[in-house]
Amino acid sequence: MKTFCKWKEKELLKRADVFADLVSEPRFVCRKCARVANTKKALCKAMPLATGLRVLDEAG
């Protein structure tokens, strides 16, 4: 399966049911594109969401 990070807009619209499942109750964030998902393997550079939010807050 292609990681969620590489999905294009058309894929998001076409696969809305899968998209909804991936983002419900997110636990991980991608360090590259900041997309979130509830499973680590759906993202290319996943890290726990709480850690990711802290890093993004410190950078901004």
Biopython code that builds the backbone (N, CA, C, O; Angstrom):
import numpy as np
from Bio.PDB.StructureBuilder import StructureBuilder

atoms = [
    (1, "MET", "N", (0.838, -1.195, 0.000)),
    (1, "MET", "CA", (0.000, 0.000, 0.000)),
    (1, "MET", "C", (0.877, 1.251, 0.000)),
    (1, "MET", "O", (1.857, 1.334, 0.740)),
    (2, "LYS", "N", (0.514, 2.215, -0.835)),
    (2, "LYS", "CA", (1.216, 3.487, -0.886)),
    (2, "LYS", "C", (0.913, 4.249, 0.407)),
    (2, "LYS", "O", (-0.217, 4.226, 0.895)),
    (3, "THR", "N", (1.921, 4.920, 0.957)),
    (3, "THR", "CA", (1.680, 5.664, 2.190)),
    (3, "THR", "C", (0.714, 6.819, 1.939)),
    (3, "THR", "O", (0.643, 7.361, 0.836)),
    (4, "PHE", "N", (-0.001, 7.171, 2.951)),
    (4, "PHE", "CA", (-0.981, 8.257, 2.910)),
    (4, "PHE", "C", (-0.310, 9.558, 2.466)),
    (4, "PHE", "O", (-0.936, 10.388, 1.807)),
    (5, "CYS", "N", (0.947, 9.734, 2.822)),
    (5, "CYS", "CA", (1.689, 10.948, 2.480)),
    (5, "CYS", "C", (1.769, 11.176, 0.975)),
    (5, "CYS", "O", (1.837, 12.321, 0.529)),
    (6, "LYS", "N", (1.762, 10.115, 0.196)),
    (6, "LYS", "CA", (1.923, 10.218, -1.248)),
    (6, "LYS", "C", (0.607, 10.304, -2.011)),
    (6, "LYS", "O", (0.612, 10.399, -3.238)),
    (7, "TRP", "N", (-0.512, 10.272, -1.307)),
    (7, "TRP", "CA", (-1.804, 10.371, -1.975)),
    (7, "TRP", "C", (-1.970, 11.762, -2.565)),
    (7, "TRP", "O", (-1.622, 12.760, -1.934)),
    (8, "LYS", "N", (-2.493, 11.820, -3.757)),
    (8, "LYS", "CA", (-2.828, 13.092, -4.409)),
    (8, "LYS", "C", (-4.276, 13.442, -4.081)),
    (8, "LYS", "O", (-5.018, 12.603, -3.569)),
    (9, "GLU", "N", (-4.676, 14.667, -4.372)),
    (9, "GLU", "CA", (-6.029, 15.134, -4.061)),
    (9, "GLU", "C", (-7.100, 14.229, -4.673)),
    (9, "GLU", "O", (-8.100, 13.924, -4.023)),
    (10, "LYS", "N", (-6.895, 13.806, -5.909)),
    (10, "LYS", "CA", (-7.876, 12.936, -6.562)),
    (10, "LYS", "C", (-8.038, 11.614, -5.812)),
    (10, "LYS", "O", (-9.147, 11.091, -5.703)),
    (11, "GLU", "N", (-6.934, 11.077, -5.298)),
    (11, "GLU", "CA", (-7.005, 9.829, -4.540)),
    (11, "GLU", "C", (-7.766, 10.028, -3.232)),
    (11, "GLU", "O", (-8.525, 9.156, -2.810)),
    (12, "LEU", "N", (-7.559, 11.173, -2.596)),
    (12, "LEU", "CA", (-8.266, 11.463, -1.348)),
    (12, "LEU", "C", (-9.773, 11.479, -1.579)),
    (12, "LEU", "O", (-10.538, 10.949, -0.773)),
    (13, "LEU", "N", (-10.191, 12.087, -2.677)),
    (13, "LEU", "CA", (-11.613, 12.165, -2.991)),
    (13, "LEU", "C", (-12.173, 10.806, -3.421)),
    (13, "LEU", "O", (-13.279, 10.425, -3.038)),
    (14, "LYS", "N", (-11.392, 10.095, -4.215)),
    (14, "LYS", "CA", (-11.823, 8.800, -4.731)),
    (14, "LYS", "C", (-11.918, 7.744, -3.627)),
    (14, "LYS", "O", (-12.780, 6.867, -3.679)),
    (15, "ARG", "N", (-11.049, 7.827, -2.648)),
    (15, "ARG", "CA", (-10.994, 6.822, -1.581)),
    (15, "ARG", "C", (-11.374, 7.443, -0.231)),
    (15, "ARG", "O", (-10.714, 7.195, 0.778)),
    (16, "ALA", "N", (-12.419, 8.233, -0.219)),
    (16, "ALA", "CA", (-12.835, 8.959, 0.977)),
    (16, "ALA", "C", (-13.101, 8.032, 2.162)),
    (16, "ALA", "O", (-12.845, 8.411, 3.305)),
    (17, "ASP", "N", (-13.609, 6.830, 1.911)),
    (17, "ASP", "CA", (-13.882, 5.908, 3.008)),
    (17, "ASP", "C", (-12.594, 5.449, 3.684)),
    (17, "ASP", "O", (-12.534, 5.355, 4.910)),
    (18, "VAL", "N", (-11.572, 5.165, 2.894)),
    (18, "VAL", "CA", (-10.275, 4.756, 3.456)),
    (18, "VAL", "C", (-9.643, 5.936, 4.177)),
    (18, "VAL", "O", (-9.090, 5.781, 5.266)),
    (19, "PHE", "N", (-9.724, 7.121, 3.567)),
    (19, "PHE", "CA", (-9.206, 8.346, 4.178)),
    (19, "PHE", "C", (-9.823, 8.570, 5.555)),
    (19, "PHE", "O", (-9.114, 8.857, 6.519)),
    (20, "ALA", "N", (-11.131, 8.441, 5.643)),
    (20, "ALA", "CA", (-11.831, 8.643, 6.919)),
    (20, "ALA", "C", (-11.349, 7.652, 7.979)),
    (20, "ALA", "O", (-11.169, 8.016, 9.141)),
    (21, "ASP", "N", (-11.141, 6.404, 7.573)),
    (21, "ASP", "CA", (-10.638, 5.398, 8.518)),
    (21, "ASP", "C", (-9.227, 5.718, 8.996)),
    (21, "ASP", "O", (-8.914, 5.542, 10.174)),
    (22, "LEU", "N", (-8.372, 6.189, 8.087)),
    (22, "LEU", "CA", (-6.981, 6.486, 8.436)),
    (22, "LEU", "C", (-6.842, 7.660, 9.404)),
    (22, "LEU", "O", (-5.968, 7.653, 10.270)),
    (23, "VAL", "N", (-7.694, 8.653, 9.258)),
    (23, "VAL", "CA", (-7.535, 9.858, 10.079)),
    (23, "VAL", "C", (-8.414, 9.884, 11.333)),
    (23, "VAL", "O", (-8.308, 10.798, 12.151)),
    (24, "SER", "N", (-9.272, 8.887, 11.479)),
    (24, "SER", "CA", (-10.084, 8.854, 12.696)),
    (24, "SER", "C", (-9.194, 8.490, 13.881)),
    (24, "SER", "O", (-8.431, 7.526, 13.820)),
    (25, "GLU", "N", (-9.294, 9.243, 14.925)),
    (25, "GLU", "CA", (-8.494, 9.047, 16.139)),
    (25, "GLU", "C", (-6.998, 8.929, 15.814)),
    (25, "GLU", "O", (-6.386, 7.903, 16.113)),
    (26, "PRO", "N", (-6.408, 9.954, 15.212)),
    (26, "PRO", "CA", (-5.003, 9.890, 14.820)),
    (26, "PRO", "C", (-4.064, 9.754, 16.005)),
    (26, "PRO", "O", (-4.274, 10.367, 17.052)),
    (27, "ARG", "N", (-3.026, 8.946, 15.832)),
    (27, "ARG", "CA", (-2.009, 8.739, 16.869)),
    (27, "ARG", "C", (-0.613, 9.061, 16.371)),
    (27, "ARG", "O", (0.327, 9.141, 17.162)),
    (28, "PHE", "N", (-0.467, 9.251, 15.046)),
    (28, "PHE", "CA", (0.847, 9.514, 14.462)),
    (28, "PHE", "C", (0.778, 10.706, 13.516)),
    (28, "PHE", "O", (-0.264, 10.984, 12.923)),
    (29, "VAL", "N", (1.903, 11.407, 13.384)),
    (29, "VAL", "CA", (2.024, 12.540, 12.468)),
    (29, "VAL", "C", (3.266, 12.300, 11.614)),
    (29, "VAL", "O", (4.248, 11.735, 12.094)),
    (30, "CYS", "N", (3.228, 12.722, 10.365)),
    (30, "CYS", "CA", (4.377, 12.592, 9.474)),
    (30, "CYS", "C", (5.295, 13.798, 9.674)),
    (30, "CYS", "O", (4.839, 14.941, 9.644)),
    (31, "ARG", "N", (6.569, 13.544, 9.875)),
    (31, "ARG", "CA", (7.539, 14.628, 10.058)),
    (31, "ARG", "C", (7.776, 15.397, 8.769)),
    (31, "ARG", "O", (8.259, 16.529, 8.809)),
    (32, "LYS", "N", (7.445, 14.806, 7.624)),
    (32, "LYS", "CA", (7.693, 15.441, 6.334)),
    (32, "LYS", "C", (6.534, 16.341, 5.892)),
    (32, "LYS", "O", (6.753, 17.488, 5.501)),
    (33, "CYS", "N", (5.301, 15.820, 5.954)),
    (33, "CYS", "CA", (4.172, 16.578, 5.396)),
    (33, "CYS", "C", (3.115, 16.964, 6.443)),
    (33, "CYS", "O", (2.164, 17.677, 6.122)),
    (34, "ALA", "N", (3.272, 16.506, 7.674)),
    (34, "ALA", "CA", (2.376, 16.825, 8.791)),
    (34, "ALA", "C", (0.985, 16.204, 8.667)),
    (34, "ALA", "O", (0.063, 16.624, 9.366)),
    (35, "ARG", "N", (0.821, 15.214, 7.790)),
    (35, "ARG", "CA", (-0.456, 14.487, 7.750)),
    (35, "ARG", "C", (-0.521, 13.589, 8.971)),
    (35, "ARG", "O", (0.507, 13.202, 9.525)),
    (36, "VAL", "N", (-1.725, 13.265, 9.382)),
    (36, "VAL", "CA", (-1.903, 12.410, 10.553)),
    (36, "VAL", "C", (-2.627, 11.129, 10.168)),
    (36, "VAL", "O", (-3.355, 11.082, 9.176)),
    (37, "ALA", "N", (-2.414, 10.091, 10.970)),
    (37, "ALA", "CA", (-3.071, 8.810, 10.742)),
    (37, "ALA", "C", (-3.116, 8.043, 12.059)),
    (37, "ALA", "O", (-2.409, 8.367, 13.014)),
    (38, "ASN", "N", (-3.957, 7.028, 12.086)),
    (38, "ASN", "CA", (-4.061, 6.225, 13.297)),
    (38, "ASN", "C", (-3.152, 5.002, 13.270)),
    (38, "ASN", "O", (-3.145, 4.223, 14.223)),
    (39, "THR", "N", (-2.390, 4.821, 12.205)),
    (39, "THR", "CA", (-1.439, 3.727, 12.103)),
    (39, "THR", "C", (-0.109, 4.239, 11.568)),
    (39, "THR", "O", (-0.074, 5.041, 10.635)),
    (40, "LYS", "N", (0.957, 3.781, 12.150)),
    (40, "LYS", "CA", (2.304, 4.239, 11.800)),
    (40, "LYS", "C", (2.672, 3.922, 10.356)),
    (40, "LYS", "O", (3.306, 4.739, 9.688)),
    (41, "LYS", "N", (2.286, 2.756, 9.869)),
    (41, "LYS", "CA", (2.701, 2.334, 8.532)),
    (41, "LYS", "C", (2.005, 3.114, 7.409)),
    (41, "LYS", "O", (2.387, 2.973, 6.247)),
    (42, "ALA", "N", (1.011, 3.918, 7.724)),
    (42, "ALA", "CA", (0.319, 4.715, 6.711)),
    (42, "ALA", "C", (1.084, 5.989, 6.348)),
    (42, "ALA", "O", (0.757, 6.651, 5.363)),
    (43, "LEU", "N", (2.103, 6.332, 7.143)),
    (43, "LEU", "CA", (2.869, 7.561, 6.928)),
    (43, "LEU", "C", (4.319, 7.241, 6.602)),
    (43, "LEU", "O", (4.841, 6.224, 7.057)),
    (44, "CYS", "N", (4.975, 8.089, 5.825)),
    (44, "CYS", "CA", (6.356, 7.794, 5.428)),
    (44, "CYS", "C", (7.373, 8.100, 6.527)),
    (44, "CYS", "O", (8.371, 7.389, 6.641)),
    (45, "LYS", "N", (7.155, 9.123, 7.326)),
    (45, "LYS", "CA", (8.084, 9.479, 8.402)),
    (45, "LYS", "C", (7.284, 9.699, 9.687)),
    (45, "LYS", "O", (7.229, 10.803, 10.228)),
    (46, "ALA", "N", (6.678, 8.629, 10.151)),
    (46, "ALA", "CA", (5.755, 8.707, 11.285)),
    (46, "ALA", "C", (6.473, 8.895, 12.620)),
    (46, "ALA", "O", (7.567, 8.380, 12.848)),
    (47, "MET", "N", (5.820, 9.640, 13.476)),
    (47, "MET", "CA", (6.239, 9.777, 14.867)),
    (47, "MET", "C", (4.982, 9.948, 15.698)),
    (47, "MET", "O", (3.963, 10.404, 15.178)),
    (48, "PRO", "N", (5.024, 9.593, 16.980)),
    (48, "PRO", "CA", (3.830, 9.742, 17.815)),
    (48, "PRO", "C", (3.302, 11.173, 17.758)),
    (48, "PRO", "O", (4.081, 12.126, 17.792)),
    (49, "LEU", "N", (2.009, 11.322, 17.672)),
    (49, "LEU", "CA", (1.386, 12.637, 17.491)),
    (49, "LEU", "C", (1.757, 13.613, 18.598)),
    (49, "LEU", "O", (2.063, 14.769, 18.304)),
    (50, "ALA", "N", (1.742, 13.197, 19.844)),
    (50, "ALA", "CA", (2.067, 14.112, 20.949)),
    (50, "ALA", "C", (3.477, 14.665, 20.789)),
    (50, "ALA", "O", (3.695, 15.854, 21.020)),
    (51, "THR", "N", (4.432, 13.838, 20.402)),
    (51, "THR", "CA", (5.806, 14.277, 20.177)),
    (51, "THR", "C", (5.861, 15.236, 18.999)),
    (51, "THR", "O", (6.526, 16.270, 19.067)),
    (52, "GLY", "N", (5.171, 14.902, 17.925)),
    (52, "GLY", "CA", (5.160, 15.738, 16.726)),
    (52, "GLY", "C", (4.605, 17.123, 16.993)),
    (52, "GLY", "O", (5.149, 18.113, 16.504)),
    (53, "LEU", "N", (3.545, 17.205, 17.752)),
    (53, "LEU", "CA", (2.958, 18.511, 18.059)),
    (53, "LEU", "C", (3.922, 19.361, 18.872)),
    (53, "LEU", "O", (4.015, 20.571, 18.664)),
    (54, "ARG", "N", (4.637, 18.734, 19.792)),
    (54, "ARG", "CA", (5.602, 19.468, 20.613)),
    (54, "ARG", "C", (6.735, 19.999, 19.732)),
    (54, "ARG", "O", (7.150, 21.146, 19.900)),
    (55, "VAL", "N", (7.239, 19.199, 18.807)),
    (55, "VAL", "CA", (8.317, 19.617, 17.908)),
    (55, "VAL", "C", (7.855, 20.745, 17.005)),
    (55, "VAL", "O", (8.579, 21.727, 16.834)),
    (56, "LEU", "N", (6.660, 20.630, 16.418)),
    (56, "LEU", "CA", (6.145, 21.678, 15.549)),
    (56, "LEU", "C", (5.918, 22.974, 16.302)),
    (56, "LEU", "O", (6.152, 24.050, 15.751)),
    (57, "ASP", "N", (5.469, 22.901, 17.548)),
    (57, "ASP", "CA", (5.228, 24.082, 18.363)),
    (57, "ASP", "C", (6.550, 24.790, 18.672)),
    (57, "ASP", "O", (6.614, 26.019, 18.645)),
    (58, "GLU", "N", (7.598, 24.025, 18.964)),
    (58, "GLU", "CA", (8.897, 24.611, 19.283)),
    (58, "GLU", "C", (9.525, 25.270, 18.054)),
    (58, "GLU", "O", (10.247, 26.259, 18.182)),
    (59, "ALA", "N", (9.254, 24.725, 16.860)),
    (59, "ALA", "CA", (9.819, 25.270, 15.628)),
    (59, "ALA", "C", (9.136, 26.559, 15.196)),
    (59, "ALA", "O", (9.746, 27.399, 14.535)),
    (60, "GLY", "N", (7.870, 26.715, 15.568)),
    (60, "GLY", "CA", (7.080, 27.841, 15.087)),
    (60, "GLY", "C", (7.219, 29.013, 15.945)),
    (60, "GLY", "O", (6.615, 30.051, 15.676)),
]
sb = StructureBuilder()
sb.init_structure("model")
sb.init_model(0)
sb.init_chain("A")
sb.init_seg("    ")
for serial, (resi, resn, name, xyz) in enumerate(atoms, 1):
    if name == "N":
        sb.init_residue(resn, " ", resi, " ")
    sb.init_atom(name, np.array(xyz, "f"), 0.0, 1.0, " ", f" {name:<3s}", serial, name[0])
structure = sb.get_structure()
